[in-house]
């Protein structure tokens, strides 16, 4: 079954109320130039290039939840917090993917709470992927899995993965190295 990419729409349906004395109009807010997340008219265009990566990450981190629901919740959260985006602290992709990872974690916890007796299953392997690799990745710690999912499956850079994980780039590199070291014996072919 092929999934559609979620549509980006104004999740609130109206322009937000501004605080007294706050700058308003296109370009107001930290993104500037009227094309960033602070511009209600430009928000959809600002997030659109990042939707595929958000969907991939949501599917990897919360397999029991509906990927599109997780992405939509992330978009609503990004919409409500759009004035907090600071381009000096990271790229739009890293900011949006960090929100997506947070929402996927919430969805995973809700799913786990709803079905306490059964353990959360590892994400299903992507079409055409190796089931042995999927089992090996599922054996990693949660932090290692998040790093592997972000870097290898979602195609993020080390810097973007660090932003999603809330740690330094060196920690991401170390975590990925530890994950590869743990995966190596699990994936070795015996003669």
N, C-alpha and C positions, 0 to 999 in steps of 0.2 A: 504494500500500500504506500503510495507516494504522498508525502506530506507537503502541504503548501507553505510558502513563506508567509508569516503573519503580515497583515496589512497594518500600515502605520496610520493612525488617525489621531486626532486631538482627543486624548482619553478623557479630558474633562469636558470638552464641548464649548468652552467659553474662555475668554482671556482672563488670566488671574487678576485678582484685585491687587493693587500695589499699595505698599505702605506709604503713609503720608511723608512727603519729602523725598521718596525714592525716585531715582531716574526711571523714566518709562519710555516706551517706543522702541523702534528698531535700533539695535546696537547697544541698548542699555543693558548693563549687567557685565559679568566678567568675560563673556565670550567675545563681545565687541563685534563691530562690522555688520550687525544685523543678520548674520547667518549662523550664529551659534545657538546653543540650547536656550538662551534667554529670550530669543526672538520667537514668540509663539507661531508666527507664520512660517518660520524657517526650521522649526523643530523636526518636522517629518523628514525634510531633506537632509538634515544634519545626522539623523540616526539611520536613515535608509541604507547607506553603505555598510553599516555594521550589523545589520539584521542576520545575514547568513552565519556569521561567527557567533552571534548571540544564540541563535537556534542550535548550532552544533554544540556549544558549551552546555546549554540547558538540557539537551538530549543526553549528553554524557554524564552530567552531574545529578540529574533527577530522572532516571529512566522510568520510574513508576508513574511519574507525573506526565501530564500532557505538555510536550515541548512548547507548543504555541501558548498555552496558559502561562507558563513560566516566563516566556518572552514578553507577553502582554503585561504581566505583573511588573516585570523589570522596566518596561516602557512607562507604565503609570508612575512608578517610583522615580524614574529619571525625569519625567515631566514635572512632578511635584517638587523635586530637588534641583531642577535645572539651573536655578540661579546660584547654586553652590558650586557648579563646575568651575574649576580654575585651570586654564590651559597651562599654567606654569607648573602644575603638579603632575601632569600626565596627558596622554593623548585621549581624544574622545573614545577611541576603541577600548582603552584600558579602563576608563571610567565606566562605560556602559557594560563591559564584561564583568567588572567587579560587582556592579549592581545585579547583573544576571546570575553570577555565582552565589551571591547572597540570597536571591529569590529562589534559586534552585535548592539551596540548602534548607530554606524554610519549607519548600514543597516536599523535599525528601523527609524532613522531620515530621511534617503533617501526615505523610503517607505511612511512615513507620509507626506513628502513634495510633493511627486508625487500624493498623493490623499488627498489633503487638506480638501475637504468638508466632508469626512467621518472620524470619529474618529478611532484611532488605537484600534483594538479589543484585548481583553486579550488572552493569549495563549490558544490554545485548550487543553482540559484535556488529559492527557496521557491515553492510552487504559487501561480500567479497573479502572480508577480513578473515584472519586466521583464528579459529576457536581456541587454539593453544595460547595465542597471544592474549586473547580476551581473558582467559583463565589466569594467566600469569599477571596481567595488569590488575585483575581483581584481588590478587594476593598481596598487592602493595599496601602500605599504610595509606590512610586517607589523604595525608599531606602529599605523599609521593604520587598518588593517583591524580590529585588535583593538578600538580605540576605537569605530569605526563599528558593529562587531558588538555590542558591549556596549550602547552608547547607543541605537542605532536598532533593531537586530534583537531584542535581549534586553530592551529597555525599561528599562534601568537609569538611575538618576539620574547626574549628573556625579560626585557623591561616591562612589556605589557603583562607577562605572567607574574612578575613581581608585584605589579599594581593590583592585579586580581587577588593574589595571595596575601597582600598586605605585608610584604617583607622586602628585603634588599635583593638586588640582582645576584649578588654572591650567594645568598641563601638559596635562590632558585637554581643556580648552577650546581651547588652542592647537593640539593635535593634530587635534581635530575641525574647527577652522577651516582648517587646512592641507589636511585630507582633502577638505573641501567645495570649496576652491579648486582642488584637483587634479581633482575630479570634474566641476566646472562645464564646462570645455572638452571633456571626454570625452563629456558628455551633451547638449551644445548641438545644436539642430536647425538644419541649414543650410537657408536659403530656396531 
